[in-house]
Amino acid sequence: MTFMENDPQKIATYTYELEPAEGNAQQETPLTLLVKRILETATYHAESWGVGYSSLIKGNQAWVLARLAVEMISYPRVYDKYVIETWIEGYNKHFSARNFCFRSPEGKIYGYARSIWSVIDIQSRASVDITTFRHIANNVSDKDCPIAPQSKIRPVNDENPAVYVVQYGDIDINRHVNSVKYIEHMLDKFPLDLYDKNFVRRFEINYVSEARYGNCLHFYREQLAEKIYAVEIRNESGDAICRGRIEFAERDREKI
């Protein structure tokens, strides 16, 4: 369930409610669902300016998520309503920086996210000049996003990578692997017991290239520090598809 609370403007606000069927094993909003909501709210906001999917696709163009960082204090639980605010922090010819705030209707902060987007020509895969989008120039906001920017994630060392062949359910409307599916597969590389005791405090992903149906992917995982891991997905040729960084924090057992 979602609705927009504002007319088109610099900061858009959308409200959701976590239904039981959407909850994870810890009865809270899964990170993957939160990222889906990030993609939705970005799309809705861009649509309100006339630069969303329905407009760009007419010119064979599309927004592409390049980098994402999500940092959470806690996650909404089953039946909790939560609000997502989104705004543009800045842009240049090749990239647009869009931020997000996750809070309760009463103002309790759950967390924040930073994202970097580009626009590509679907056929040539070439970058499109974002500075030509007039509505973006008119709607940059100075609202604060108090989390660190996305970091550059180094290649991962792992002598025993897991192997996965891309399936039908991984593919999106552009016939390549959905952005959220990469995250889902990364998170699946950790056991349930770890999530019972900890939550994902910060997650980062850098998208490098694309994978398609039938591709054989190799997942490399490396522990960087206590409760901090890096995960890299490579194709059959050893080229990076994307790299992620996952930081866990211990749960407050009294709130479970």
C-alpha positions in Angstrom: 0.0 0.0 0.0 1.3 3.4 -0.9 0.2 6.9 -1.7 1.8 10.2 -2.3 1.1 12.9 0.2 2.3 15.9 -1.8 1.9 17.5 -5.1 5.0 17.4 -7.3 7.7 19.2 -5.5 11.3 19.0 -4.3 10.7 16.5 -1.4 8.1 13.8 -2.0 6.6 11.7 0.7 5.1 8.3 0.4 3.5 6.1 3.1 3.6 2.2 3.3 2.5 -0.4 5.8 4.3 -3.7 6.3 1.8 -6.5 5.8 2.5 -10.0 7.4 3.1 -11.6 4.1 5.9 -9.1 3.4 7.8 -9.5 6.7 11.0 -11.5 7.1 11.8 -14.2 9.7 12.4 -11.5 12.3 8.9 -10.0 11.6 10.3 -6.8 10.2 10.8 -5.1 6.8 13.3 -7.0 4.8 16.2 -4.9 3.3 15.2 -6.2 -0.1 11.7 -4.9 0.3 13.0 -1.5 1.5 15.2 -1.3 -1.6 12.1 -2.1 -3.8 10.4 0.8 -2.1 13.4 3.0 -2.8 13.1 2.2 -6.5 9.3 2.8 -6.4 9.5 6.2 -4.7 12.3 7.3 -7.0 10.2 6.3 -10.0 7.0 8.0 -8.6 8.9 11.2 -7.9 10.5 11.3 -11.3 7.1 10.6 -12.9 5.6 13.6 -11.1 8.2 15.8 -12.9 7.7 14.1 -16.3 11.0 12.4 -16.4 9.9 8.9 -15.1 9.9 5.6 -16.8 6.7 6.2 -18.8 8.2 9.4 -20.4 11.8 8.2 -20.9 10.9 4.9 -22.5 9.3 6.7 -25.4 12.8 7.8 -26.3 14.3 4.4 -25.5 15.9 5.8 -22.4 15.8 4.6 -18.8 17.1 5.5 -15.3 19.7 3.0 -14.0 20.8 2.7 -10.4 24.6 2.9 -10.1 25.3 3.0 -6.4 23.2 2.6 -3.2 24.0 3.0 0.5 21.3 2.2 3.1 22.0 2.8 6.8 19.4 1.8 9.4 18.8 2.3 13.1 15.9 -0.2 13.1 13.3 -1.6 10.6 9.5 -1.2 10.6 7.8 -4.2 12.0 4.6 -6.1 10.9 1.6 -3.7 10.7 3.9 -0.7 11.2 3.2 2.3 8.9 6.4 3.9 7.6 7.0 7.0 5.5 9.7 7.4 2.8 10.8 10.9 1.9 12.9 11.4 -1.2 14.7 14.3 -2.8 17.5 15.2 -5.2 20.7 16.3 -3.6 22.6 17.2 -6.8 23.4 16.2 -10.3 25.8 16.6 -13.2 25.9 15.5 -16.8 26.2 11.8 -16.1 24.8 11.2 -12.6 22.0 12.3 -10.2 22.3 11.9 -6.4 18.9 11.0 -4.8 18.5 10.6 -1.0 15.9 9.0 1.2 14.7 9.2 4.8 12.7 6.4 6.4 10.6 7.3 9.4 7.3 6.5 11.2 4.3 8.8 10.7 5.1 10.2 14.2 8.6 11.1 13.2 10.7 8.3 14.6 13.7 7.9 12.3 14.4 4.3 11.0 17.3 5.2 8.7 18.5 6.9 5.5 19.7 6.0 2.1 21.9 7.6 -0.6 21.7 6.6 -4.3 23.4 7.5 -7.5 21.5 7.2 -10.8 22.3 7.6 -14.5 20.1 7.7 -17.6 21.1 5.4 -20.5 20.0 4.8 -24.0 18.5 1.3 -23.9 19.8 0.3 -27.3 23.3 1.8 -27.3 23.8 1.6 -23.5 25.4 5.1 -23.8 24.9 7.7 -21.1 22.3 10.4 -21.6 23.0 14.0 -20.5 21.0 14.6 -17.4 21.5 18.3 -17.5 18.9 18.5 -20.3 16.2 17.4 -17.8 14.7 20.8 -16.8 12.6 19.5 -13.9 15.7 18.1 -12.1 17.4 21.5 -12.2 14.4 23.1 -10.7 13.9 20.6 -7.9 17.3 20.1 -6.2 16.9 20.2 -2.4 19.2 21.2 0.4 17.6 18.7 2.9 20.3 17.0 4.9 21.1 13.3 4.7 23.3 12.5 7.7 24.9 9.2 6.6 28.2 8.7 4.8 28.3 8.7 1.0 28.7 5.5 -0.9 32.3 4.1 -0.7 34.4 2.5 -3.4 34.3 -1.3 -2.8 37.4 -3.2 -3.6 37.6 -6.6 -5.4 36.9 -9.4 -3.0 39.3 -12.3 -2.1 37.7 -15.7 -1.8 39.1 -19.1 -3.0 35.8 -20.9 -2.9 33.1 -18.8 -4.6 29.5 -20.0 -4.7 28.0 -20.5 -8.1 24.6 -19.6 -9.3 22.9 -19.7 -12.7 20.5 -16.8 -13.4 16.9 -17.9 -13.4 13.6 -16.6 -14.9 12.6 -15.0 -11.5 15.8 -12.9 -11.5 15.0 -11.1 -14.7 13.3 -7.7 -14.9 11.5 -5.6 -17.6 14.7 -4.9 -19.4 15.6 -8.6 -19.5 18.6 -8.4 -17.3 18.9 -9.3 -13.6 16.8 -7.0 -11.4 18.8 -4.6 -9.1 17.1 -6.1 -6.0 17.9 -9.7 -6.9 21.6 -9.1 -6.6 21.0 -7.8 -3.1 18.8 -10.8 -2.3 21.4 -13.3 -3.5 24.2 -11.5 -1.5 22.1 -11.6 1.7 21.4 -15.3 1.1 25.1 -16.0 1.6 24.7 -15.6 5.4 22.9 -18.0 7.7 19.5 -17.4 9.4 21.1 -17.5 12.9 23.2 -14.5 12.0 20.1 -12.5 11.2 18.3 -13.7 14.3 21.1 -12.2 16.4 21.9 -9.2 14.2 20.4 -6.8 11.7 21.9 -5.1 8.6 23.0 -1.7 9.9 24.5 -0.5 6.7 24.4 -2.0 3.2 26.2 -0.7 0.1 26.2 -1.9 -3.4 28.1 -0.7 -6.5 26.6 -1.9 -9.8 29.3 -2.4 -12.5 27.8 -4.3 -15.4 24.7 -6.5 -16.2 23.9 -10.2 -16.0 21.2 -11.9 -18.1 19.2 -15.1 -18.1 21.3 -18.2 -18.1 24.6 -16.5 -17.1 26.7 -18.3 -14.5 27.5 -16.0 -11.6 30.2 -16.5 -9.0 29.8 -15.1 -5.5 32.9 -14.1 -3.6 32.7 -13.3 0.1 35.3 -11.8 2.4 35.2 -10.7 6.0 36.7 -7.3 6.4 36.3 -6.8 10.1 34.0 -8.0 12.9 30.5 -8.2 11.5 31.6 -6.4 8.3 31.7 -8.3 5.0 32.2 -7.7 1.3 30.5 -9.7 -1.4 31.4 -9.5 -5.1 29.5 -11.1 -8.0 31.4 -11.9 -11.1 30.5 -13.4 -14.5 32.0 -16.5 -16.2 34.9 -14.4 -17.5 35.8 -13.1 -14.1 34.5 -9.6 -14.7 32.7 -7.8 -11.9 28.9 -7.5 -12.1 28.5 -5.7 -8.7 30.2 -5.4 -5.3 28.5 -5.1 -1.9 29.5 -4.2 1.6 27.4 -5.5 4.5 27.7 -4.3 8.1 25.8 -6.1 10.8 24.9 -4.8 14.3 23.6 -6.7 17.3 19.9 -6.7 17.9 18.2 -5.3 20.9 16.9 -8.7 22.2 14.3 -7.0 24.4 12.6 -5.5 21.3 12.3 -8.8 19.4 
